[in-house]
Amino acid sequence: MKTVFTNGCFDILHPAHLKLLRYCKSLGYVIVGINSDDSVRRLKGATRPYFSEKDRKFMLESCKWVDDVYVFDEDTPYNLIKQVNPDIIVKGGDYKYEEIVGSDLAEIKIFEYIDGYSTTKIIQNISNRR
């Protein structure tokens, strides 16, 4: 069985995340790397993450398409990818091949972009409704 790696903040789990994870599972054993709280703040700003790394890790571990979850503190998962040594790295369709961290370490697959789902936009919509 192939080992499949994907990563992200996974700040608010939404349908596009779940479709990505289901696709990953169709390819093999799924390892998810999530950014630590400090890493999310550096990448997304002081108001993020919306959920703590402990909560985000729990939600992903509870998903039937996820086999293992690791938290990483760097801005990219490169060191984690080297550690888990996956056969395949999967990223969403909002990434271009040349932007994908770890492309020198594993086969890359890009999952189709699903329009209408963005954690940042979901948080903005929630804030605007208050």
C-alpha positions in Angstrom: 0.0 0.0 0.0 1.3 3.4 -0.9 1.8 6.2 1.7 0.0 9.4 0.8 0.8 12.8 2.4 -1.2 16.0 2.4 -1.0 19.0 4.6 -2.5 22.3 5.5 -3.9 24.4 8.3 -7.3 22.6 8.3 -8.5 25.5 10.4 -12.2 24.9 9.7 -12.9 21.5 8.2 -15.2 21.9 5.2 -16.5 19.7 2.4 -13.6 20.5 0.0 -11.2 19.2 2.7 -13.2 16.0 3.1 -13.3 15.4 -0.6 -9.5 15.9 -0.7 -9.0 13.4 2.2 -11.4 10.9 0.5 -9.3 11.1 -2.7 -6.1 10.7 -0.7 -7.5 7.5 0.9 -8.4 6.1 -2.5 -4.6 6.2 -3.2 -3.4 4.6 0.1 -2.4 5.1 3.7 -3.1 8.8 4.5 -0.8 10.9 6.6 -1.9 14.5 7.2 0.5 17.2 8.3 -1.1 20.2 10.0 0.5 23.5 10.8 1.0 24.3 14.5 -0.9 27.2 16.0 2.3 29.4 15.8 2.8 28.4 12.2 -0.8 29.2 11.3 -0.4 32.6 12.9 2.7 33.3 10.9 1.0 32.3 7.6 -2.5 33.6 8.2 -2.3 36.4 10.7 -2.9 37.1 14.4 -6.6 36.1 14.4 -5.9 32.6 13.2 -6.1 29.7 13.8 -9.8 29.6 14.6 -9.4 26.2 16.3 -6.4 25.1 18.2 -3.9 22.5 16.8 -5.2 20.0 19.4 -8.8 20.5 18.2 -7.8 20.4 14.5 -5.7 17.3 15.1 -8.6 15.6 16.9 -11.1 16.4 14.0 -8.7 15.0 11.4 -8.0 11.9 13.5 -11.7 11.4 13.7 -12.1 11.3 9.9 -12.4 7.8 8.4 -10.1 8.8 5.5 -7.2 9.8 7.7 -4.7 7.2 9.1 -2.3 9.5 10.9 -1.9 13.2 11.8 1.3 15.1 12.6 1.7 18.7 13.7 4.6 20.7 12.3 5.9 24.0 13.5 7.8 25.2 10.4 6.2 27.3 7.7 6.4 24.4 5.3 6.2 20.6 5.9 9.4 19.8 4.1 11.1 18.3 7.1 8.0 16.3 8.0 7.8 15.0 4.4 11.4 13.8 4.6 10.6 12.1 7.9 7.4 10.2 6.8 8.8 9.5 3.3 5.5 9.3 1.4 5.1 7.7 -2.0 2.6 10.4 -3.1 2.0 14.0 -2.0 -1.5 15.4 -2.7 -2.4 19.1 -2.8 -5.5 20.9 -3.8 -6.1 22.4 -7.2 -5.3 25.9 -6.0 -1.6 24.9 -6.1 0.7 24.8 -9.1 3.1 21.9 -9.4 6.2 24.1 -9.0 4.8 25.6 -5.7 4.4 22.2 -4.0 6.8 21.6 -1.2 8.4 18.1 -1.4 8.1 17.7 -5.1 11.7 16.5 -5.1 10.8 13.8 -2.5 7.6 12.1 -3.9 5.2 11.8 -6.7 2.8 14.8 -6.8 -0.9 14.6 -7.5 -3.1 17.7 -7.6 -6.7 17.3 -6.6 -9.3 19.3 -8.5 -10.1 22.7 -7.1 -13.5 22.9 -5.5 -14.9 26.4 -5.9 -16.8 28.0 -3.1 -14.9 26.6 -0.2 -12.2 28.6 1.5 -11.6 28.7 5.2 -10.7 32.4 5.0 -13.9 33.2 3.2 -15.9 31.1 5.6 -14.5 33.0 8.5 -15.2 36.3 6.8 -18.8 35.2 6.1 -19.3 34.3 9.8 -17.8 37.6 10.9 -20.1 39.6 8.5 -23.2 37.9 9.9 -22.6 39.1 13.4 
